[in-house]
């Protein structure tokens, strides 16, 4: 017997909220980044679960593109973090408030 | 709710890996440990993809997420010399953030689970068909003019742009 789609969607929600908690709560910019990856991964899980549910591979192709965008995002984002670290000697997001209105 | 079958046991194991890894990322005080927990979580996700009859996605997950993205993150941890144990792991607005996260969990559960799978829902939980897309189908869809050839080309352009952008941003301009 295959596992119910409901279980996968619930797991996806839990993973997404854990990732969101990481993004909102953590102080270190790299940890925020890792949490964004967790959120993307949770969305991928839901997409693949629904692709399986409908017997249609379009959801899997969406996941393929999400992974592509995640790779691009990580490359640019980590470059930004390294650049910020070079100029400020810190990647603590509490100290990055130059753009505060 | 769940019957004990090999599939459900595998689901529980991989779900435990994903959730445990995610929890580890959120609460770990050491950045290298956080990155390793991220790898555990992503590996659990790859196992779940196999359970969902998407072996190609599982392979891509391991190759791209674990092989490239996680390693890149570990490189960034080392470059920023921030792997020492952090005394304070949460930022200043942590209590607002915690409330937001709990509300988000509630909204998602109410909004996504109840209408479809709640007491008044359709109660359709198992896949509607046994048709499973193979890797050949995926490959054809990516180069088929009527399907995903344009997004595929745009994705390659995006990756090139991201690579050039990363080099330009991270370069030492002396």
Boltz contact constraints between the chains, C-beta under 6 A:
constraints:
  - contact:
      token1: [A, 1]
      token2: [B, 5]
      max_distance: 6.0
  - contact:
      token1: [A, 2]
      token2: [B, 7]
      max_distance: 6.0
  - contact:
      token1: [A, 3]
      token2: [B, 7]
      max_distance: 6.0
  - contact:
      token1: [A, 3]
      token2: [B, 8]
      max_distance: 6.0
  - contact:
      token1: [A, 3]
      token2: [B, 11]
      max_distance: 6.0
  - contact:
      token1: [A, 4]
      token2: [B, 125]
      max_distance: 6.0
  - contact:
      token1: [A, 5]
      token2: [B, 125]
      max_distance: 6.0
  - contact:
      token1: [A, 6]
      token2: [B, 117]
      max_distance: 6.0
  - contact:
      token1: [A, 6]
      token2: [B, 125]
      max_distance: 6.0
  - contact:
      token1: [A, 11]
      token2: [B, 15]
      max_distance: 6.0
  - contact:
      token1: [A, 13]
      token2: [B, 108]
      max_distance: 6.0
  - contact:
      token1: [A, 15]
      token2: [B, 18]
      max_distance: 6.0
  - contact:
      token1: [A, 15]
      token2: [B, 22]
      max_distance: 6.0
  - contact:
      token1: [A, 17]
      token2: [B, 101]
      max_distance: 6.0
  - contact:
      token1: [A, 17]
      token2: [B, 104]
      max_distance: 6.0
  - contact:
      token1: [A, 17]
      token2: [B, 105]
      max_distance: 6.0
  - contact:
      token1: [A, 18]
      token2: [B, 22]
      max_distance: 6.0
  - contact:
      token1: [A, 18]
      token2: [B, 26]
      max_distance: 6.0
  - contact:
      token1: [A, 20]
      token2: [B, 101]
      max_distance: 6.0
  - contact:
      token1: [A, 20]
      token2: [B, 104]
      max_distance: 6.0
  - contact:
      token1: [A, 21]
      token2: [B, 26]
      max_distance: 6.0
  - contact:
      token1: [A, 21]
      token2: [B, 101]
      max_distance: 6.0
  - contact:
      token1: [A, 22]
      token2: [B, 25]
      max_distance: 6.0
  - contact:
      token1: [A, 22]
      token2: [B, 26]
      max_distance: 6.0
  - contact:
      token1: [A, 24]
      token2: [B, 97]
      max_distance: 6.0
  - contact:
      token1: [A, 25]
      token2: [B, 90]
      max_distance: 6.0
  - contact:
      token1: [A, 25]
      token2: [B, 94]
      max_distance: 6.0
  - contact:
      token1: [A, 25]
      token2: [B, 97]
      max_distance: 6.0
  - contact:
      token1: [A, 27]
      token2: [B, 91]
      max_distance: 6.0
  - contact:
      token1: [A, 30]
      token2: [B, 31]
      max_distance: 6.0
  - contact:
      token1: [A, 30]
      token2: [B, 76]
      max_distance: 6.0
  - contact:
      token1: [A, 30]
      token2: [B, 77]
      max_distance: 6.0
  - contact:
      token1: [A, 31]
      token2: [B, 34]
      max_distance: 6.0
  - contact:
      token1: [A, 34]
      token2: [B, 25]
      max_distance: 6.0
  - contact:
      token1: [A, 34]
      token2: [B, 34]
      max_distance: 6.0
  - contact:
      token1: [A, 34]
      token2: [B, 38]
      max_distance: 6.0
  - contact:
      token1: [A, 38]
      token2: [B, 22]
      max_distance: 6.0
  - contact:
      token1: [A, 41]
      token2: [B, 45]
      max_distance: 6.0
  - contact:
      token1: [A, 45]
      token2: [B, 45]
      max_distance: 6.0
  - contact:
      token1: [A, 45]
      token2: [B, 48]
      max_distance: 6.0
  - contact:
      token1: [A, 48]
      token2: [B, 49]
      max_distance: 6.0
  - contact:
      token1: [A, 48]
      token2: [B, 52]
      max_distance: 6.0
  - contact:
      token1: [A, 48]
      token2: [B, 54]
      max_distance: 6.0
  - contact:
      token1: [A, 48]
      token2: [B, 57]
      max_distance: 6.0
  - contact:
      token1: [A, 49]
      token2: [B, 52]
      max_distance: 6.0
  - contact:
      token1: [A, 52]
      token2: [B, 52]
      max_distance: 6.0
  - contact:
      token1: [A, 52]
      token2: [B, 53]
      max_distance: 6.0
  - contact:
      token1: [A, 52]
      token2: [B, 127]
      max_distance: 6.0
  - contact:
      token1: [A, 53]
      token2: [B, 127]
      max_distance: 6.0
  - contact:
      token1: [A, 55]
      token2: [B, 129]
      max_distance: 6.0
  - contact:
      token1: [A, 55]
      token2: [B, 131]
      max_distance: 6.0
  - contact:
      token1: [A, 57]
      token2: [B, 133]
      max_distance: 6.0
  - contact:
      token1: [A, 57]
      token2: [B, 137]
      max_distance: 6.0
  - contact:
      token1: [A, 57]
      token2: [B, 138]
      max_distance: 6.0
  - contact:
      token1: [A, 60]
      token2: [B, 54]
      max_distance: 6.0
  - contact:
      token1: [A, 60]
      token2: [B, 57]
      max_distance: 6.0
  - contact:
      token1: [A, 61]
      token2: [B, 141]
      max_distance: 6.0
  - contact:
      token1: [A, 61]
      token2: [B, 148]
      max_distance: 6.0
  - contact:
      token1: [A, 63]
      token2: [B, 57]
      max_distance: 6.0
  - contact:
      token1: [A, 65]
      token2: [B, 151]
      max_distance: 6.0
  - contact:
      token1: [A, 65]
      token2: [B, 155]
      max_distance: 6.0
  - contact:
      token1: [A, 67]
      token2: [B, 60]
      max_distance: 6.0
  - contact:
      token1: [A, 67]
      token2: [B, 64]
      max_distance: 6.0
  - contact:
      token1: [A, 68]
      token2: [B, 155]
      max_distance: 6.0
  - contact:
      token1: [A, 71]
      token2: [B, 64]
      max_distance: 6.0
  - contact:
      token1: [A, 72]
      token2: [B, 158]
      max_distance: 6.0
  - contact:
      token1: [A, 72]
      token2: [B, 159]
      max_distance: 6.0
  - contact:
      token1: [A, 72]
      token2: [B, 162]
      max_distance: 6.0
  - contact:
      token1: [A, 74]
      token2: [B, 69]
      max_distance: 6.0
  - contact:
      token1: [A, 74]
      token2: [B, 72]
      max_distance: 6.0
  - contact:
      token1: [A, 75]
      token2: [B, 162]
      max_distance: 6.0
  - contact:
      token1: [A, 75]
      token2: [B, 166]
      max_distance: 6.0
  - contact:
      token1: [A, 76]
      token2: [B, 162]
      max_distance: 6.0
  - contact:
      token1: [A, 76]
      token2: [B, 165]
      max_distance: 6.0
  - contact:
      token1: [A, 76]
      token2: [B, 166]
      max_distance: 6.0
  - contact:
      token1: [A, 78]
      token2: [B, 72]
      max_distance: 6.0
  - contact:
      token1: [A, 78]
      token2: [B, 76]
      max_distance: 6.0
  - contact:
      token1: [A, 79]
      token2: [B, 166]
      max_distance: 6.0
  - contact:
      token1: [A, 79]
      token2: [B, 169]
      max_distance: 6.0
  - contact:
      token1: [A, 79]
      token2: [B, 170]
      max_distance: 6.0
  - contact:
      token1: [A, 80]
      token2: [B, 169]
      max_distance: 6.0
  - contact:
      token1: [A, 81]
      token2: [B, 76]
      max_distance: 6.0
  - contact:
      token1: [A, 82]
      token2: [B, 79]
      max_distance: 6.0
  - contact:
      token1: [A, 82]
      token2: [B, 170]
      max_distance: 6.0
  - contact:
      token1: [A, 83]
      token2: [B, 169]
      max_distance: 6.0
  - contact:
      token1: [A, 83]
      token2: [B, 170]
      max_distance: 6.0
  - contact:
      token1: [A, 85]
      token2: [B, 80]
      max_distance: 6.0
  - contact:
      token1: [A, 91]
      token2: [B, 80]
      max_distance: 6.0
  - contact:
      token1: [A, 93]
      token2: [B, 91]
      max_distance: 6.0
  - contact:
      token1: [A, 94]
      token2: [B, 91]
      max_distance: 6.0
  - contact:
      token1: [A, 94]
      token2: [B, 92]
      max_distance: 6.0
